[in-house]
Amino acid sequence: MGKTLYQKVWDSHTVGTLPDGRTQLFIATMYLHEVTSPQAFAMLRDLNLPVRHPERIFATPDHIVPTDDQTEPYADPRAAAMLAALRRNCAENGIRLFDLPSGQQGIVHMVGPELGISQPGMTIVCGDSHTATHGAMGAIAMGIGTTQVRDVLATQTLAMAPLKVRNVRVEGKLRPGVTAKDVALHIIRVLGADGGIGYAYEFGGSVIDEMEMDGRLTICNLAIEGAARCGYINPDEKTFAYLKGRPYAPKGADWDAAVERWKSFASDADAVYDDVVVIRGEEIEPTVTWGISPDMNIGISEAIPSPDDAPDEETRKARRTALEYMKLTPGSPIKGLPVDVVFIGSCTNGRISDFRAVARVIQGHRVAPGIKALAVPGSQMTARQCEEEGLADIFCAAGFEWRHAGCSMCLAMNPDKLVGDQICASTSNRNFKGRQGSPTGRTLLMSPIMAAAAALTGRVSDAREVFGITE
């Protein structure tokens, strides 16, 4: 009987079985940022324990970093303290830090793949829920809590029980103007915000096979929004081409050996899954969230759903709460809803392909009057590439604010925040109440080209119509 990638990686990293039945799993790589690591290091000091394998740990500041003025000390004393703690902890323990002056700083889930640190067949953890992103490299990558960060620092292992594996296949072809973000949101809509509890998601099918690595990273990034502990995609020639030549990727003869090893981790053709779900790519259209959870989304041609149409009372109650918070009326179209702010960035959609796609369609156009539009590369490396290719100039000419790398408006831990009940067309990953900084601010998740269409029209619009996308 064949094995899934999940089973192969699990087996190859199993150290032993603990008395309570959980597996002690060796962790190949751990990433750190400034928010969830200070407490873990403090616990280590209290226990008088060293960091077991500092060479397997990599850090970068991202959440609290201002994206406009990065002059230190920061105006926010908590942000300054977190950054100082990260620097001190990394220096004292010999951990590689991609700091702001390095030219390699950025959102941790962008820096790892871009530098070639995240590789097929690895176990990867970080004190951040969107660690699932790295699964696009053919790895098992999971977000962990601060106490678990401490455990990995001290032992380079993690105690956990194995997950079930669901094979999520997206077959067929996508229609013009439909992106990886739309696919990911549609998957969450179909399977539910809690549908992945207890599962790892293996994404596959012809649509995923055709997708470039940046799109695959987006798909896996959003696995956690469907409650899957991790999401991954089997490594293939696109994975290897993406990694080749990156700073931490194997070189020379080691490269050839690595590729052969990486290939061996892919799920076998006769692998057995706990569940299989098939979704047709042709059925997906540009997608927008209307509520306060990523599964509350609809196609651009659909109307906002009514609580009365929900299948059970729990869903009806959730919809009523969402509609009240979002100030929306059931039955009204999502298309045409005015927006105040547009945010293009985050670990979901802050990659080079995202900015290339938007630059192609906004060139020669201008952001609508009264709209605040932010373009925030997810890493210094991506920012530099955008600037070298002239993309940053296109964004600025169109009226976007071009910012430094960071998490920015994805979450309210830096100066980029909504004000009052502003509505934001966002390419980020969460539309929870208050997620973008205002307790009454409202978030609409969508793809980068859909966000660009909103920026130019001042309202939720179909990017296919705005930009004449036909292929």
N, C-alpha and C positions, 0 to 999 in steps of 0.2 A: 504494500500500500504506500502510495506516494505521500510526501510531506509538503506542507506549506512553507513559505519563507519564514513565517512566524515560528513554526515548530523547529526549523533548522537553526535559526538564530538562537532561540531559547535553549535548545539542546547544547549548542556549541559554547554557550556562556554559563551553563549551569555549574556551580561550584559544589553544591550539595543540597540536601533536604533538611530543613530545620525541624525541631521537635513538634512544632505546631502544623507541620505539613507543607508550609510554604517553601518555595525554592529560594535558595541564596544565589542570586544572579550576578555574575561579573559584569561591570559596566565599562564598556570600552572607552567612552568619552562622556564627560560632563561639562556643560556650559554653565557659566555663572553670570548674573548681572547684579546691579547694585541694590535691588529691592529685597530679594529673598535670601541673600547670602550673609549679611552681617550677623543675623541671629544665629545662623548655623556655625559660623566661626566662633562666636561667643560661647556657644555650647561646647565646642571643641576645646576651647581654652579652659572652661570650667572643669572639663574631664581630663585635662592635661594630656590630650591626644594630638599627635601630629597628623598632617595630611598624608595619606598613604601613598598616593601616586600623583603628585602634582603635575607630572608630565602629560597626564591624560585629562587635564582640566584646563579650560580656556575661558576667559572672561572679557566682557566688554560692557561699558555703561550704555544704557539705551532709554529706559523708561522716563527718567527724570531730566534728561538732557534738553535744554532749551534749543529750539531749532532756528531762532532768529539771532539773538545776541548770546554767544557762548562765552563771553568774557567772565572769568572767574575772579572773585567768588560769586556764586550765583545769588540772586536776590532771595531765593527760597532757602532758608538755613537748613531745612530737612534734606533738600536735594544736595546741598553742598556737603552735608554730613555723610549722606549715603555714598557719594562719590569718593570722599576722603577715606571712608571705611573700606570700600572696594580696593582702592589703591594700596592701602596699608596691608590688608589681608593677603592680597596677591604678592606684594613685595616680601612679606614675612614668610610666605610659604612656597616661594619659587614658582608661582602660577603665571602662565603667560597672559598678559593683559593687553588687549587691543584698545588702548586709551585714545582720547581725542587727538593728541598730537601725532598718532601713529599713521594716519591715513588709512587705517583698516577698521576703524570704529564703526559701529552701526547696530541695528537691531540684531540681537543674538541669533535669531533664526534666519537671518540673511547672511551674516558674517560666516557662520559655520560652513554652509554649502559653497559660498563664493570663494573661500580660502581652500576648499577641498579637504577640510577636516572631517566632515560628515561623509561616510563612505558606506557602500553596500556591506551587509552582513554584520553591522555594528549594533550594539546596544547603546543608546544615547539617552541621557536624561538632563533635565534642567528644571530649576524651580520656577517654571512658567508653563501655563496650560497649553500654549501653542507649540510646544516642543514636537508635537506630532508632525510639524512641517518637514522635519528631517527624514521622515519616512519615505519621502519622494525619492531619496537616494537609494532605496532598497534596504533601509535600516528599520529597526524597531526602536522608536523614539517616543518617550513619554514625559509628560510633565509630572513633577513630584513636589511634595510639600517641604517646608523648611526643615523639619525633623529628618526627613529622608535625605535632604541635601547634606545634613550633618553626617548621616550614616555613610553616604557615599564618600564624603571627604575623608572619613576615618578608615573605611574598609575597602573602598572601591567596589562595593557590592550593594545590592538592594534585595530586600526580602519581599516577595510577592507571590501570589498564586497565578498560574497561567490563565490566559483569557481564552474565550471562544473566538473563532475566526469566521467572519462573514465576508463572503466574496461579493462585492458590489460591482457589477458589470454594467458599463455604459456602452451600448452597442449602436451601430449605425453611423450616421454622420450628423454633425451639428449644422444648423442653418446659419447663413451669413449673419454676423453681428452677435452671435452667441459665443460666450467665452468660458474659460475655466471657472470663473467666479459664478457664472450662471449655473453651470453644471453642479458645482458644490452646493449652492443654495437649494437647487432643485432636489438633490439627494437628501438634504436635511429635511426638506418639506415632505418628501415621500416617506422617509424612515422615522421622522420625528426628532425633536430636540433631546429626547431621552431614549431613543430607539437603540443606541449603541451601548447602553450600559452593560458591562461585562464582556464587551467584544473588542477585538482588533478588526479594523476594516481593511481588507485587501481590495484595492481599486484596480479594475482591469476592464477589458473589452476594447473594441476597435477605437472608440473615441479616446480613451486613455492612452492606448498604444500610439495614436497619431499625435498626441499632445506633446509639445516641447517641455523641457524641464521646468521652466518658470511656471507654466500652467499646472504641472504636476505638483509643484511646491504649494500652489494655491489650494489645490484639491486636498492635499494632506493637512495643510494648515487648518482647514475648517472641519476636519474629522472630529475634533473635540467638541465642536458646536452641535454635533449630533450625538454627543455623549460617548463616542468611542474613545477608549483609553489611548489608542494609537491608530494611525492609518498609514498604509504603506503601498508602494507600487514596486513590482518586480523590476530589478535592474536589467537594462538592455543596452543596445548600442548607443542610444541617446544618453543614457546615464554615463557611460564610459567616455563619450565624446565631451560631455559637460565637464567631467572631472579632469580630463587630460591637460597637463600643463599648469594646473593650479598649484599654488605654493606648497600645500601640504599633501598633495597627491604623490603617489609613488613615481619614481623616475627610472628611466633606462630599463634594464632587465627586470627590475622589481615591478615595473608597470605591467609587463606581460604576465608575470606570475600573479599579480593582483587581479587582473581582469579575469583570468581563469578561475581564481578562487571566488571572485564576486559572482560569476555566472552560476557557480554551484549552489548559491543560496536561493536562486529563483524557485518559486513553487513548481513542483513536479506536475506534469500533465495529468496525472491520475491522483493528485492531492485531493483529500476529502475535507470538506468544509462543514461547519456547523449550520451554516445557512447560506443560501445563494439568492441574490436579488438582481434582477435584470431591468435596466431602465433604457428606454429608447432615446437616443440623442435627438432625433427629429422632433420629439415632443417638447423639447426645452426651448423657451424663448427668453429674451432678455428679462431678467428677474429683479424684483425690488422687494425689500421687506416693508411691511406696513405696520408691524406691531413692535413688541418689546422682547422678542426672542427671535433668533435667526430662522427658526422654522416657520415663523409667521411671514411668509413671503408669497408673492403671486407674480405671474407673468405680466409684462407691461400692458397687455391687451385686456387684462382681467379687472374686475371690480373688487373693491375691498369686501371681504366676506362678512356675513352676518352671524352673530352668535346663534341665531335661531337655526342655522343650517349645520351647526356643529353636531357630531355624533353622540356626545355625552355631556353631562352637566359640568364636569371638570373643564372641558374644552370651552363650553359656553361661557363659564365664569372667566377663564383666562382671556377670551376674546373681548368680553365686556370691559375688563380691566385695561387691556391694551388699547381699545378704542377710546376709552375715557382719557387715558394718559396722552395718546397721540392726537386727540381732538379730531378724530376722523368719523365719517358717517358711513355705515354699512351700505353697500350697493353703489357707492360713488367710485369713479375710476381713480386709479393711482396716477395715471397719466394726467398731467396738468397741475398736479399739486405743487404750489409754490415752495421754493427752498430759499434759505438765507445764506448758507455756507456750503462750500464744496471742499472735500478733503480727499486728495489722491495721495496715498502712501500706505504705511503699516507693513507688518510682516506678511500680510495677505496679498497686497498689491502694490508694493513699493519697489518692484524690480525693474531692470532695464527694459524688458519687453513691454511692461505696463506703460512706461513713459514714452517709448517709441510708438506704441499704438495710439496714445492720446495725441502726441505731437503730430502724427500724420493727419489727424482729423481736425485739429484746432488751428493749424497753420492758416493765417490770413483771417482768422475770426477774432472776436473779442468777448471777454466775459461780460455778461449782462450787467447793466448798471445796478449798483446796490448789492451785488453778490460778492462775498468774501471767498476767494478761492486759493487754497493752499496746495502746493506741490512739494512733497517731502520725500526725497529719496530715502530708502531704508538703510543705506550704508554709505560711507564715504567713498567706497569703491564704485558704487552705482552712481553717486553724485558726480564723481570725476568723469566717468564714462559718458554720462548725459551731457556734461559741459563740453567734453572733447568732441562729441557728435553734433553739437549745436542744439540739442534738445532743450536745454535750459533757456536758451535765447528765445526759442519758439514759445515756451510757456510764459516767459516774461512779456514778450510782445503781445501775447493774447490777454494779459492782465492778471495772470496768476502770480502769487507770491512764491518765489523759489527759495526754499529753505535748506538749512543744514540737515544732516542725517539724524534720525531719531524716531521714537515711537509717535511723537507729536499728538495729534488729535484723536488717536485711537483710544486713548484713555486719559483720565484726568490726573496725571501725575507730573505734569509739566505746564508751562504757561499757555499752551494752545488748548483753549476750552471754549465751549459754547456759552452764550450769555442768554439768560431768560429762557423763553420757550422757542428759541431758534430751531429751525429744521435744517439738518445737515445731510446732504447727499455724500455718503462716505464709502470708500473702498475698503474699510477696515472689516473686522470680524464679529463685532458685538453691537447690538442695538438695545442693550439693557437700559432700564431707567437710570438716568444720571451718568451713564458711561462716559460721555464726553464733557463732563465737568459741571454742567448745570443740572440741578435737581428736576428741572422741568424741560430741559433740552431734549429734542427729538431726533433720532437717528434713522436714516433710510440706507440700508446696505445695498450696494449695487456694484457693477463692474466699472473699471476705469473709463471705458468709452461712454458708458451710461452716465457716469459722474461728469464727464466732459460735456455731454449734451445738456445736463442740468445746469452747468456753469454758464453755458452760452445762451440758454433760453430763460434761465431763472426759474425753471420748474422741472418736475420730473417729465422726461421726454423719451421717446423711442430713438435711440442713437441711430438706428437704421434709417429713419426718416430724416433726422437732422443732418446726417452726414452722407446720405445717399449710399449706404452700404448695401451692396447687392452680391458681393462675393467675398 
